[in-house]
Amino acid sequence: MPDGTVNLMVWHCTIPGKTGTDWEGGYFPLTLHFSEDYPSKPPKCKFPQGFFHPNVYPSGTVCLSILNEDSGWRPAITVKQILVGIQDLLDQPNPTDPAQTEGYHLFIQDADEYKKRVRQQSKQYPPIV
């Protein structure tokens, strides 16, 4: 927090793009918001607003089955599993569960433009040194 306090219910993480993918070189900020009901309920996971990906809502919220408290979530799922699952999702979008119109349509209809946009976005999130 700006005032030096710590909020253990909000974690600021970084997801590195996998080597050998169009996401390589990007270090993507992700915030995990834990509720008082954790681990009975999953954390809300958010990239910055406007993040380009078929399974990320315009608000930045990640759409991933293991984060769905009504179906995929289990209290035994670890934070590491969440982060690795999101990292995998970056390069392997789920076209059956789109959250964003633009990202979905480009992924389905124009693979070259989709990959170009992903590479551009990766350059917007360089490593923090």
RAHUTA-V69338 format. One record per backbone hydrogen bond with DSSP energy under -1.0 kcal/mol. NH is the residue of the N-H (numbers start at 1). CO is the residue of the C=O. If there is no record, write none. Layout:
{{NH	CO} {NH	CO}}
This chain:
{{4	1} {10	7} {11	32} {13	30} {15	28} {17	26} {21	18} {24	21} {26	23} {27	125} {28	15} {30	13} {31	46} {32	11} {33	44} {34	9} {38	35} {40	37} {44	33} {46	31} {47	60} {50	58} {51	48} {56	53} {57	61} {60	57} {62	45} {63	55} {67	64} {68	65} {71	68} {73	68} {77	74} {82	78} {83	79} {84	80} {85	81} {86	82} {87	83} {88	84} {89	85} {90	86} {92	88} {97	94} {99	54} {100	54} {104	100} {105	101} {106	102} {107	103} {108	104} {109	105} {110	106} {114	110} {115	111} {116	112} {117	113} {118	114} {119	115} {120	116} {121	117} {122	118} {123	119} {125	122}}
